[in-house]
Amino acid sequence: MKIKKRLSSAQIVILGFLFIVLTGSILLSLPISAADGKAVPYVDALFTAATATCVTGLVTVPTVSTWSVFGQAVILVLIQVGGLGVITIAAGIMVLLGKRIGVNNRILIQDSFSLNSLSGIVKFINKVIIGALVVEAIGALMYMTVFVPEFGLKGIWISVFNSVSAFCNAGMDIIAENSLCDYALNPIVNITTSALIIAGGIGFIVWWDVARIIKDKKKRHFRFLTLHSKIAISVTACLIVSGMIAFLLFEYNNPLTIQGYSFAEKIEASFFQSVTTRTAGFATIPQENLTDSSAIVSLILMFIGGSPVGTAGGIKTVTFLVMIITAISVIRNRRTANVFGRQISDEAIRKAVGVFVMSFCVVAVSTILLSYVTNADFLDVIYETVSATATVGLTRNLTPSLNTSGKLIITIAMFLGRVGPISLAVALNKNKGSENIVSNPVEDIVVG
């Protein structure tokens, strides 16, 4: 309690994630975690622990062949903790043990989820955990219809692992070394994975908001959703559809990807590519075979990511739209930024700018550093760094060839990409409403 009083909510979030990563790296560096019984080099264990906890999915060693069942179980736990959040899991354990969640802990939970009130905090945590487990269980059952007939009893473990990984937008699997490329045209695997990715990435706040209007027969309409939910759903739908169309056009005649597919199969593959770039990391198309145009589209989708208070990464859909709407309002010389008949608060705009700038800086610095320590093509490098910072997990086959310096750079980028936006949002939320008593004089400057 004394330590907690000295630390801010943002610091607790960062230290919590760091503790989980280091603990996971120690467990994964043990011989029992390796499939061959020989300890994996610590840098690879650290990288794997970071990519699992940060729900990224980039791997320096193949998950399916490198790790034993124990090692895979450790990775699965790290994915679940990282996806739902350290604070969420800790609060859930306290509730399960019958412990009382005090005011300080409630404030920490409120800050980490950017909630507006302390009321209903425990109920919210319970709904998040139970809802996540139910969705993951449904996903696992769907996967079993494919993997059990193919792998036998092992298919159950594969299905559970894949379901948790997909829902948490981690992108790690224990099926094959080429991700889901062998199932590119399997409708059950494609639909199940896409549904889990979208469900985890849309955000828990949207879940309960949609459930709220469904329960009320008089308000079963999009217009009765909160502004947050309207933005999250609309932007998600627009990005998925526009991404699918772009991939379909740019890859239509690419012999290395979907040229040989039927039109329906091309749509299926393009849809999945559009969904998985929303920070999931599963691949049914080798990313290194994409055209440059498709790779650039992927970079944009990866950087935006999913929605707030969910399992996805990136700057988030709401941040993206706030930036766009604000820019439009400036261009049109309007004093306020408005969307769906509502004005966006100045606080939301400041948060959006902060998250965008912070994420851009992490991408820029990590790209420069990774370019310096590797001889890879620039597109491959920036694809790697955006994927790491946005916690996506897609790679143009660069990750396995990274040297020690490259691995450390990407590890740090993943960590900052995961905890950075959360911590920044927590810090800004914590200082909400605080103003300096004495303000500095205003002076105009030339912009643009």
Secondary structure, DSSP 8 states (H G I E B T S, - for coil): -HHHHHS-HHHHHHHHHHHHHHHHHHHHTSGGGBTTSS---HHHHHHHHHHHHTT----SS-HHHHB-HHHHHHHHHHHHHHHH-HHHHHHHHHHHTT----HHHHHHHHHHHT-S-STTHHHHHHHHHHHHHHHHHHHHHHHHHHHHHHHTTHHHHHHHHHHHHHHTT----SS-TTTTGGGTT-HHHHHHHHHHHHHHHS-HHHHHHHHHHHH-GGG-SGGGS-HHHHHHHHHHHHHHHHHHHHHHHHHTT-TTTTTTS-HHHHHHHHHHHHHHTTTT---SS-GGGS-HHHHHHHHHHHHH-S-SSSS--SS-HHHHHHHHHHHHHHHTT-SS-EETTEE--HHHHHHHHHHHHHHHHHHHHHHHHHHHH----HHHHHHHHHHHHTT----SS-GGG--HHHHHHHHHHHHHHHHHHHHHHHHHHHTTT---SS----------
